[in-house]
Amino acid sequence: MTEERGQGGNRVLTRAAAILEAVDLGPATATDIARSSGLSTSTAHRLALAMVETGFLERRPDGAFQR
């Protein structure tokens, strides 16, 4: 594994942790997550959807994400 690849993995984990911290405050939309994490809304949404698929988050009927 190259160093660049490892840094990318760290970045994903850091972003995922920021998303988890955002939803620990309560259900959050992608916009809410973006504001609290510093991610762009599209990145927050894409990663949150991936976290739903892997079971780290749930998606509410209103579209918000929660743990």
WOQUI-V149989 format. One line per field, one symbol per residue. psi: psi as a letter, one per 20 degrees, with the letter a starting at -180 (. if undefined). burial: # if it has 16 or more other C-alpha atoms within 10 Angstrom, else .. Layout:
psi: ???
burial: ???
//
This chain:
psi: prhgghhhghgghggghhgghgihirpprhggggghijrqghgggghgghhghjjhrqprhjiqqr.
burial: ..............##.###.##...########..#.#.#..##.###.##....###....####
//
